[in-house]
Amino acid sequence: MDQYIILGRIGEGAHGVVFKAKDRETGELVALKKVPLRRPEEGLPPQTLREIKALRHIQEHPHVTVGLTRWYRAPELLYGAREYDEGVDLW
């Protein structure tokens, strides 16, 4: 976490708190999710592993279009949709 400067809190859900942060080295803006481990001996919760898998998939196949900021990803893509059309760009 020392690598980032926390700029503020974006939101909170059932599985953690999301913060807006800036990478100290590159200046890149990122979202960081802090996930509480209720039972550390059991490892990461399954929903956290699913989120990581979805984000890795998106990173491998980025969907960036003109008119949307580079960091925006439609919820469909975050949840792992394999097929989508221009509808993901309308919001």
ZAKE-604485 format. One line per 10 residues: their letters; for each residue x, y, z of N, C-alpha, C. Coordinates in steps of 0.001 Angstrom, whole numbers, plus 500000, padded with zeros to 6 digits. Example, Ala and Ser with C-alpha at 12.3 -4.5 7.8 and 13.67 -1.06 7.14 Angstrom:
as = 513190/494310/507800/512300/495500/507800/513200/496700/507800  512850/497750/507080/513670/498940/507140/512900/500030/507870
This chain:
mdqyiilgri = 500813/498806/500000/500000/500000/500000/500858/501260/500000  502111/501171/500402/502988/502348/500409/503236/502873/499009  502948/502062/498004/503147/502434/496609/502104/503443/496145  501008/503583/496899/499887/504419/496481/499599/505541/497461  499069/506640/496922/498559/507737/497724/497040/507627/497681  496399/507444/498827/494946/507336/498874/494351/508730/498693  493481/508873/497677/492882/510167/497370/491478/510316/497934  490861/509216/498257/489514/509287/498801/488827/507949/498730  487655/507913/499290/486849/506691/499327/485810/506760/498215  485747/505721/497392/484789/505684/496291/483478/505085/496753
gegahgvvfk = 483557/503997/497480/482333/503347/497930/482619/502146/498798  481522/501547/499267/481634/500379/500132/480543/499393/499768  480912/498137/499735/479949/497094/499448/480007/496011/500495  479321/494927/500207/479273/493809/501146/480637/493147/501318  481509/493292/500323/482777/492566/500345/484000/493444/500491  483820/494732/500807/484989/495573/501006/484737/497035/500714  485796/497819/500883/485763/499261/500651/486674/499567/499471  486207/500444/498553/486986/500811/497375/487490/502238/497536  488781/502419/497298/489419/503724/497412/489973/504161/496066  489941/505467/495817/490625/506046/494670/492043/506341/495131
akdretgelv = 493030/505960/494327/494424/506143/494725/495269/506515/493519  496475/506969/493801/497413/507364/492751/498723/506628/492988  499247/506008/491941/500529/505319/492023/501627/506362/492205  502409/506229/493257/503454/507212/493565/504499/507311/492457  504794/506201/491796/505855/506180/490787/505379/506662/489423  504205/506164/488980/503739/506467/487620/502710/507587/487562  502078/507900/488688/501025/508906/488681/499688/508382/488192  499633/507096/487867/498405/506495/487353/497335/506443/488448  496095/506803/488079/494978/506700/489005/494445/505271/488980  494180/504743/490145/493707/503364/490267/492595/503285/491309
alkkvplrrp = 491891/502182/491303/490924/501871/492350/491492/500707/493150  491508/500860/494461/491995/499810/495348/490845/499311/496196  490711/498008/496292/489654/497439/497109/490272/496767/498327  489826/497193/499493/490294/496606/500746/489259/495580/501184  489674/494330/501214/488777/493227/501546/489127/492695/502929  488174/492756/503863/488468/492217/505196/488509/490690/505169  489497/490121/505826/489588/488670/505937/489058/488265/507301  487843/487762/507312/487213/487399/508577/487891/486185/509217  488356/485279/508362/489087/484096/508838/490329/483921/507971  491401/484612/508309/492619/484573/507486/493135/483171/507212
eeglppqtlr = 492897/482255/508138/493385/480876/507938/492688/480179/506776  491527/480705/506343/490788/480105/505221/491179/480715/503876  492022/481742/503886/492460/482366/502642/491458/483392/502136  491614/483748/500844/490739/484755/500244/489334/484210/500033  488315/485066/500235/486940/484638/499972/486744/484333/498483  485859/483391/498145/485625/483024/496742/485224/484212/495859  484416/485144/496382/483993/486281/495568/485178/487182/495212  486165/487255/496097/487367/488036/495809/488167/487385/494690  488276/486079/494736/488991/485362/493668/488291/485537/492328  486936/485532/492330/486180/485757/491089/486450/487153/490541
eikalrhiqe = 486489/488156/491417/486765/489519/490973/488161/489631/490364  489138/489017/491001/490504/489052/490478/490557/488396/489103  489885/487269/488962/489855/486571/487673/489210/487444/486596  488100/488114/486935/487421/488980/485972/488310/490152/485577  488982/490751/486543/489862/491878/486236/491052/491459/485384  491587/490291/485638/492694/489795/484799/492225/489555/483373  491034/489005/483236/490474/488764/481902/490294/490083/481159  489771/491077/481860/489563/492390/481243/490891/493012/480857  491886/492850/481710/493204/493412/481419/493796/492776/480164  493538/491490/479958/494048/490800/478775/493302/491223/477514
hphvtvgltr = 492037/491631/477663/491197/491998/476528/490519/493331/476799  491308/494419/476850/490710/495724/477211/489705/496191/476174  488685/496879/476655/487650/497443/475784/487642/498940/476016  488323/499660/475148/488430/501103/475286/487905/501732/474011  487004/502711/474149/486448/503371/472977/486588/504871/473128  486467/505568/472016/486522/507021/472031/485311/507545/472797  485527/508558/473622/484422/509171/474348/484277/508663/475773  484857/507524/476106/484868/507048/477489/486273/507166/478006  486412/507385/479317/487748/507467/479873/488403/506094/479777  489711/506062/479786/490454/504808/479599/490196/503808/480706
wyrapellyg = 489862/504250/481918/489704/503323/483031/488304/502778/483148  487349/503326/482418/485971/502865/482541/485812/501464/481946  485137/500615/482660/484770/499293/482160/483310/499069/482511  482535/498672/481544/481119/498421/481774/480948/497272/482759  479887/497303/483573/479655/496218/484534/479614/494846/483864  479084/494790/482656/479036/493504/481945/480429/492907/481800  481396/493761/481510/482765/493283/481338/483394/492914/482674  483078/493679/483703/483622/493374/485022/483110/492042/485541  481903/491671/485109/481339/490392/485554/481679/489246/484612  482558/489510/483644/483084/488427/482831/482340/488102/481554
areydegvdl = 481509/489035/481051/480796/488775/479798/481797/488496/478685  481535/487489/477916/482432/487140/476804/481932/487708/475480  480669/488086/475435/480098/488694/474235/479398/489982/474632  479629/491037/473860/478977/492312/474137/478976/493147/472874  478166/494211/472885/478108/495090/471721/478239/496535/472182  477871/497474/471313/478045/498881/471654/477231/499323/472866  476278/498526/473292/475483/498846/474460/476294/499048/475723  477467/498414/475818/478292/498590/477009/478887/499990/477069  478841/500714/475948/479401/502059/475915/478347/503129/476159  477104/502739/476331/476022/503691/476566/475657/503671/478030
w = 475825/504784/478688/475492/504862/480105/475132/506273/480475
